[in-house]
Amino acid sequence: MRSPHGFPRYRVQEQVLTRPPGYHRRLNLARRGRFGIILLYHQHSRLPP
């Protein structure tokens, strides 16, 4: 019997690789709300222009 957590988890990682950079950050922003904005700002400040 296959474990239900194995396949979906691999699927999520694959999507992140295929999606353009910054997509998962947008999800975190919507998920965390105001706190996510602070995190997003710090992440963008570390990234090159």
C-alpha positions as CSV (number, residue, x, y, z in Angstrom):
1,M,0.0,0.0,0.0
2,R,1.5,3.3,-1.1
3,S,1.8,6.0,1.5
4,P,-0.6,9.0,0.8
5,H,2.0,11.6,1.8
6,G,4.8,10.4,-0.5
7,F,3.3,11.2,-3.9
8,P,1.7,14.6,-3.1
9,R,4.9,15.9,-1.5
10,Y,6.9,15.0,-4.6
11,R,4.3,16.6,-6.7
12,V,4.6,19.9,-4.8
13,Q,8.3,20.0,-5.2
14,E,8.0,19.4,-8.9
15,Q,5.6,22.3,-9.3
16,V,7.9,24.6,-7.4
17,L,10.7,23.7,-9.8
18,T,8.5,24.3,-12.9
19,R,6.9,27.5,-11.6
20,P,8.8,30.8,-12.2
21,P,10.8,32.2,-9.3
22,G,8.8,34.2,-6.8
23,Y,5.6,32.1,-7.2
24,H,5.9,30.3,-3.9
25,R,6.8,33.7,-2.2
26,R,3.5,35.0,-3.4
27,L,1.7,32.0,-1.8
28,N,3.5,32.7,1.4
29,L,2.6,36.3,1.3
30,A,-1.1,35.5,0.9
31,R,-0.8,32.8,3.6
32,R,0.9,34.9,6.3
33,G,-0.6,38.3,5.5
34,R,1.1,41.3,7.0
35,F,3.9,39.2,8.5
36,G,4.5,37.7,5.0
37,I,5.1,41.2,3.6
38,I,8.0,41.7,6.0
39,L,9.5,38.3,5.0
40,L,9.0,39.1,1.4
41,Y,10.7,42.4,1.7
42,H,13.8,40.8,3.4
43,Q,14.0,38.1,0.8
44,H,13.8,40.6,-2.1
45,S,16.5,42.8,-0.5
46,R,18.9,39.8,-0.5
47,L,18.2,39.0,-4.1
48,P,20.1,40.8,-6.9
49,P,18.2,43.4,-8.9
